[in-house]
Amino acid sequence: MKELKRIRINGKEYPIRCNIRVLGEIQEVCGNLREFEIRIRGLEKQEEKDGAVSFRRGKEPDYGLMVQILPFMVNEGISEARRRGEELEPLTTQEILEGLEEPPAQTAQMLFCEYAACFTGKKQQPRGREESGQMT
């Protein structure tokens, strides 16, 4: 079981978590996951003369986006911590935003790191064709 990342709110450490439910909320807010990555990291599109496109950090993270997504990640983290036996109560959006003690840029970075971590997991052994539902 992976350790939960923590964020400081009102003098207490709360877990954050990105899972399929949070990814759905991100899609609702941003339209797609790539847009979230670009906005939360403060990336700007760079078009090369040969038509290639790259992204470079060129501006501040989108703090308005952070304000929308942070409550989802905090309350998912609390739900997971409760499943693991911690006694934590869900927080309101107002409690989270008013009590946040981390600097905004650091918070945006934490959200991105948790988001990115939800796409990496333990490597699994490939399944046989029969187990994967493929026809032989």
Backbone hydrogen bonds, N-H to C=O, Kabsch-Sander energy under -0.5 kcal/mol:
donor,donor_aa,acceptor,acceptor_aa,energy
5,K,16,I,-0.6
7,I,14,Y,-3.1
9,I,7,I,-0.5
9,I,12,K,-2.9
10,N,99,G,-2.6
12,K,9,I,-1.7
14,Y,7,I,-3.1
16,I,5,K,-2.2
17,R,73,M,-1.5
19,N,17,R,-0.5
23,L,19,N,-2.7
24,G,20,I,-1.9
25,E,21,R,-1.6
26,I,22,V,-2.6
27,Q,23,L,-2.3
28,E,24,G,-2.0
29,V,25,E,-2.2
30,C,26,I,-3.2
31,G,27,Q,-2.3
36,F,32,N,-1.2
37,E,33,L,-2.1
38,I,34,R,-2.3
39,R,35,E,-2.6
40,I,36,F,-3.0
41,R,37,E,-1.3
42,G,38,I,-0.7
42,G,39,R,-0.5
43,L,38,I,-2.6
44,E,56,R,-2.9
46,Q,54,S,-3.5
48,E,46,Q,-0.5
48,E,52,A,-3.1
51,G,48,E,-1.8
54,S,46,Q,-2.5
56,R,44,E,-2.2
58,G,42,G,-2.3
59,K,42,G,-1.9
62,D,39,R,-2.3
63,Y,61,P,-1.3
66,M,62,D,-2.0
67,V,63,Y,-2.3
68,Q,64,G,-1.2
69,I,65,L,-2.1
70,L,66,M,-2.8
72,F,69,I,-0.6
73,M,69,I,-2.0
74,V,70,L,-2.7
75,N,71,P,-2.3
76,E,72,F,-2.0
77,G,73,M,-2.2
78,I,74,V,-2.5
79,S,75,N,-2.1
80,E,76,E,-2.3
81,A,77,G,-2.6
82,R,78,I,-2.4
83,R,79,S,-1.9
84,R,80,E,-1.3
85,G,82,R,-1.5
86,E,81,A,-2.6
88,L,86,E,-1.0
96,I,92,T,-2.2
97,L,93,T,-2.7
98,E,94,Q,-2.7
99,G,95,E,-1.6
100,L,96,I,-0.9
101,E,8,R,-2.7
102,E,8,R,-0.6
107,T,103,P,-2.4
108,A,104,P,-2.6
109,Q,105,A,-2.0
110,M,106,Q,-2.4
111,L,107,T,-2.5
112,F,108,A,-2.3
113,C,109,Q,-2.6
114,E,110,M,-2.4
115,Y,111,L,-2.5
116,A,112,F,-3.0
117,A,113,C,-2.2
118,C,114,E,-1.1
118,C,115,Y,-0.7
119,F,116,A,-1.5
120,T,117,A,-1.2
132,S,128,G,-1.9
133,G,129,R,-0.6
133,G,130,E,-0.6
134,Q,129,R,-1.4
